[in-house]
Amino acid sequence: MMQPQHYPTFRKRLLIRVGIIVGLALLLVVGVSWIGALNWLRIDATQFVQKEADEIASFVVRAGDILSVESYPWNEPHHMFDEARIDPLFVQILDRNKREIFATVNVDLFSEGAYPRGLVGVLPDDFSPFSSLKTQFVGPSELYFTAFPLRASDKSVLGYIQIARFLPHIQQTVRSLAFGALIGSAFMLFGLLVLIYVNAGRLLAPLHTIAKTADNLSAEQLDVRIPDLENADRESVSLALAFNRLISRLGGSFEEMKRFNSNASHQLQTPLTVLKGHIDVTLRKERTALEYRKTLQLASDETNAMVGIVRSLMQLSRLESNPSGIPKEPVCLSDVCAHVINLVDPEKSRVDAQVDPNIWILSQADLSGQLIGIFLDNAMKYDPDGVISLRLTSTAEEVILEIEDHGIGINAEELGLVRERFFRSQSVQDQRIAGEGLGLALADQIARWQGARWNIDSAVGKGSKVICHFPLLRS
Ligand code: ADP
């Protein structure tokens, strides 16, 4: 059995889910921004030295595809000095075998052997969007090295120009910023989770109210309803309303069940009491054979009535509990009608039947027969002298059965109640017309099972007309 304590609380699930999703989202944002910023820096730093390289190349690559380093003046301060404030550029020219043939004077300001004399910089062709600057410590200073090929007019490589520059501090700044953003995000996430934790309790309050109300329900106390929820969300209010509707329906069914039980026991008790009374009286003294016969006949009649009630009730419960379990087959309703008319009115003098031949529906012959039998029986019972008309016709979509009498009729207030179990109109009770009030309830269940719908038109003293529509089975 489900035990609430074996399940994680909604609050916990919310915290874990939101924590994971928001945490990952924040990590992604920080990561993407970090990579983006570093890449932008690399491109900026490379473009800066590229301009310089292009300018120098335009001097040193001479006509006739000769490398001439003397052609460039090399007298600007950033080629001569190494102080950070003038943003020095350390330039080397290398031949096509990557051996140095020239270096600016500021390269020589580094202590002996500290500066790399060969090609260490990354060539533009080797860059990818994810590669970083090629950096190297020269003494205490971190420099980034970038190299560019010097090309002849036929695009062949004449040599290389390598430019080094102090690594911009901004690179470290970005790293620190990213780290700060990471810590900030962690705090933000923590704050968010605390907020969710505190608010989840308030958000869940309506659900607690609903659960508490449900706990207080019992079969005897179905009039409890969830009160108006204050500060609730739409989903909780919908749930509360659905719950209230469910309880109303349950209450209705429960009332109906109680009424049904009392009606059923009353209906069975009456014939039993009559039966017992007659048997007791008969047994009080010796009787003649004729008297015993009369008592036995009465016992048989009462028993038949009880068997009828029990059979109807069992059929009702079968149709109600598992309608889809009762199989359907093609049934010729025209034949069923003829058969029922024969049974109900052996002389056929009172039934004016007009039955179109060969009309088929999906049903069971005995159940559809029972349905027609109930309507026809009632018509004859409540119009004992008149002619009952029965019509069976079909249209392109449906089959229509009409049974009309000109008997006592039903008044408008009672018309809506005839499908209820054990309902009998006041006038038929006053006139002591036999019946149990189960016929139309059963007819209703059979009709539903067949997918049919029916209605009754009636007026007191004028008669009643039942119209039933069945889905047609096309051949
Ligand atoms: P029963 O006929 O055994 O009383 P039903 O369920 O067949 O039970 O009918 C319920 C009630 O509906 C009847 O008691 C009667 O009051 C009313 N009723 C049904 N059919 C007719 C009819 N053709 N004419 C007048 N009243 C009818």
Boltz pocket constraint, residues with backbone or C-beta under 6 A from the ligand:
constraints:
  - pocket:
      binder: B
      contacts: [[A, 374], [A, 375], [A, 378], [A, 379], [A, 382], [A, 405], [A, 407], [A, 408], [A, 409], [A, 410], [A, 418], [A, 420], [A, 423], [A, 424], [A, 425], [A, 426], [A, 428], [A, 434], [A, 435], [A, 436], [A, 437], [A, 438], [A, 439], [A, 440], [A, 441], [A, 463], [A, 464]]
      max_distance: 6.0
